[in-house]
Amino acid sequence: MPQPLVTIPIAAYKTRPDHLTTAIKSALGQTWQNIEVIVSDDSPNPSLRAVVEQFLDPRLRYRHNFPGLGVARNHLLCFREAEGEYIAVLNHDDFFAPTFIERLVEPLIEHPALSLAFCDHWVVDADGQRLVPETEQTTKDWGRLALMEGIHRPFFDLLAAQTIPMAMGAVFRQSLLPSLLPAKAGPAYDLWLTYLLCQESYGAYYVRDRLSSWRSHPENITSRGGLDWSYGAAECWRTVANDARLASIRPIARRKAASAFCCCAVSSWRAGQRGRCFSFGWRSLRMSPTIKGFATLCLPVVPRAFPFKAFGSTRP
């Protein structure tokens, strides 16, 4: 039986050449051979082209975006150019196990009512070494430790728990792609994508094995958090909370939106943007009144040098 084509988009930005090389090798080295790999580079210059061209593989192509598109638009452009029936996003510094595509595409072929399949993953350091305690904690924190392998339909609860590693641990149907991935999604595009793919009560299939690796290092956008990531997440959770189809997780979405807007306020305060700080604090309170939300309204009058340990994190 012919294998359906799978597109693997890799949105690159100022990545280490060795990290990108590892990502591409893992994509091209799949046991599922019918793939295309798109490296879409938002870096200031096209120096990463040489990394791609060393592979001499017709399944791989490179594009340099100038000016840069931003995280959300870069991925959306890849999705629009994808010729595959299925899409598997791969971060430029992460990598797949050889059977990743094969293991996740098979349940999608068998069950047409599923929108995506996902797996657990390893946490690795900058050099690719597995961090076992961090991996076990991550599996637990994101609700995959006790999650049963198989079909979950609908998967609103998995969205609420942020269980699905969309950026390097999932495969989804190209036919269900949203027509628009909001530019405000920014680095939180994967959260938005999970939300958009679950709206019509489609199902998700979970494979318990760790078939991909997420690289934890200081340059990782998700690790850093910051205003762009927090704002994208806040707007996503606000949208989820206002979506009548997802009423079952509305209270969780409102709390997550409130927390993310608080993080936006803290980032703005640290950047000296007092007006934006107050605005984000007010948005937080509108989503869910919390002590932390009320405290953010006071931040504009607090000196930036003040050791406000209660706001040490800029991640929701």
N, C-alpha and C positions, 0 to 999 in steps of 0.2 A: 504494500500500500504506500503511495507517495506521501512523503512528510509535508505537512503544511509549512509554509515559510514563516519564520519567526524573525522579527526585527529587534535588534538590540541597540537602542540609542545610548550614546555616551556623551553627555554634555560636559565639555572640558572647560576649565578656567584656571590658568596659572598653576596647573598641577605639576608635580614632580614627574619628569620623564619616566623614571623607573616605575612609578605608581601607574601611570597611564599604560606603559608597556605591559605590566602585569594584568591590568583590566582587559586590554585587548586580547592578550594571550588566552585568558580564561574564556572570553567570548568565542574566539575562533576555535578553541580546543574542545568544544562541546561534542558529546556523543551524538547529539541531534545535529546533523550536518547542514540541513537546509535553513541557513540563517543569512541575514545581512546585518552588518554592523555599521552604524553611522556615528562618526566622531564629529560633533558640532562644537567648534572651538570659539569661546568668547574672550580669549586672552587678547591683550593689547597688540600682540604681534603673532604671526603664524609660525613661530619656531617649533611648535609641536607637530607640524606637518611631517617633519623628518622622522618622528617617532612612528607615525602611521605608515609612512612609505616604506619603512624597513621590512614590513610584513609581506609585501608583494602578493597579496591575497585579493582576488577579484570580488570577494564578498564584503570587502571593507572599503569605505570611502570617507573622505575628509572634507570638511567645509570650515572656512574661517569667517567668522562674522565680524564685520567692521562697519559701523561701531557695534559694540556688544549688544546683545539682545536682552540680557538679564536672564535669571534662572528659569522663570516660568515660561517666557516667550521662546527661549532656546529649546526647551523640551517640547513645547507645542509645535514648533517648526519641524522638529524631528518626527513627531507623531504624524504630521500632515504629509511628510515625505515617505513615511513607512509604507512599504509594499507588502509587509507580512500580515498574515491572518491574526497573528498574536504579537504582542509587544512585551519585552522584558527590559525595563530601565536598569542601567548599570551606572552607578556613580563612577567618576573618573579615577577614584582612588580605592575602589572596592573590587572584589573579584568573585567569580562563580566557581563552584565545583564542576567537574566535567559532566555530571549527569543532571545539572540544574534544569536545563530546558526540557530534557526528556521526561524527568519526573513530574514537572509541573504542567506540561502541555497535555500529557496523557489523560488526566482527569477532565480537562476542558473538552477534549475530543469526545470522551465518553458521556459527558453530561452537558448538553447544549444550554441548559438553563443557568449555568454558572458564568459569572462575569470574570472571575479571576481565580488563580490558585497561588498559594504562598507557602513559605517554609520558615523554619527557624534559621538562625545564622550564628556564626562565630563573631566575636569581637577580637580584633587583632591590633597590634601596635603599628607604628610607622614602618617597621621593618617586616611586617607580615606575620609576626609570631603570635600564636594564639594566646589570649589572655583568659584562662579558664574561669577563675573566680568572677571576673567581669562578665563573661559570657553567661554563666549561670544566673547572675543577678539580673542581667538584661532580659533573659528568658522569663524570669519570674516577674520583673517589673512591668513588662508589656503583656502579661496575661497569657503567655504561651506554655507555661509549665504544666498546667493541668488541662490545657485545651485538647479535646479529643481530635484525633486525625479523622478527616473526612469532610462531609458537606455541612456548611453552616448557612442557613437561609431563613430570613434575610440576615445580613451581617452588620446590622446597625450597632449591636453591642461591641463588635470587634472594632468598628470605627471609634466608638466612644472610648474604648480602652487603648486606642492607637496600637493595636496588636499587629497589624499588617505592615511589614517592612517594604513598602511599595518601591522605594528607590533602589533596592538591590536584592530583594527577596520575593519577587512576585512576577507573575505573567498574567496579562489580561487580554481580552478580545479587542482587536482593533476596531471592530464594527460598533463597539459600545463607547468609543471615544467621545468625550464631550466636544461640541462644536467650538467651545470657548473655554480656555483655561485662564482665569483672570490674571492680568499682569501683576495685580497686588498680591498674588499668591507668593511671589518671590521664592526664597529658599524653602518655604513651606508648601511648595507645589505638590509634594507627594501626599500630604494630608488632604489637600484639595482634591487630588485625583482619586483618593480612596473614597471621599465623600461623593464625588460625582458618579463614581461607578456603582455605588450602593443605593442610589436613589430609587430605582424602580423595583426594589426588593429582589434583586438577583442574588444568587448564592455565591459563596466562596468555598474553596477546597483547601484544607490545611494538611500539609505534609510535615510531620514532626521532625524529620531529619534536618540537620544543619547543612544546607546545600550552598551557602554563600558566606562571604566574610565582609564585615563592616570594619573599616579602618578608623581607629580612634587616635587622633593626633591634633595638635594645637591649630593646624591650618584648616581642619575640617569645619565647614560652615555650620553643620548641625551641632558640632561640639561647642563652637563659639557662641551660638545663639545670637544675641544682639537684636537691634531694633527691627531690621528687615525680616528676620525669621519670626520674631514675636508678633509683628504686625500682620504678617501673612497668616499665622496661626489664629490670631484674635479674630480676624475677619472671617476666616473659615468657620470657627466655632459660632460666631454671631450668625452666620448664614444658616448653619445647621440648626441653631436654636429657633430660627424663624421658618424652618421648613416643616410644614404640617405633616408631611409623610414620615418624618422622623420624630414625631411627638414623644415616642417612648424614651428617647434619650435627651429630651429638651433640658431637663434640670442639670444633667451632667454638662451638656454643651454650654449652658449659661455660666456655670462655674468655671469651666475651662476658658471661656471667652473673657470673663472677669479677671482671671489670673494672668492671661496673656496681655490684656490691656494694662495691667499693673506693671508687667515687665517692660512694656513699651514706655510707660511713664518713667520708670527708673532709668532706662537707657537715655531718654530725652533729658532727664535731670542731670545725668552724668555728662551729657554733651553740652550742658548749659542752655538747653532749649526749654526755658521755664513755661512758656505759653503752651507748647505741645505737651509738656509734662502734665499740666493741669487738665488739658483736654482729654488725654488718655485716662487720667484718674477718674474723670467724670464719666467716661464711657464704661469704665470698669464697674462703677457703682450702678449704672443703669442696667448692666447685665445681671449683677448679683451684689447686693450690699455686703461688704466685708470690712473688717477692721483695717486690713491692709489697703483696701480701696480708699477708705477715708483718709488713711495716713498719706497716700500719694497726693491728695489735694494740698497737703501741707509742704510737700517737697519743694515747691518753687521758692519758698522763703528759707530753706535750709541750705547752708553753704555746701558746695560740692565736696569740700574736704572733710565734712562731718562723717565719722565712721558709722554709717547707718547699716549695721550688720543685718538688720531684719530684711534688708533689700540687697543681700549679697549676690543673688542670682538674677540673671536676665533671661532665664528660661522659664516658660510657664510649666 
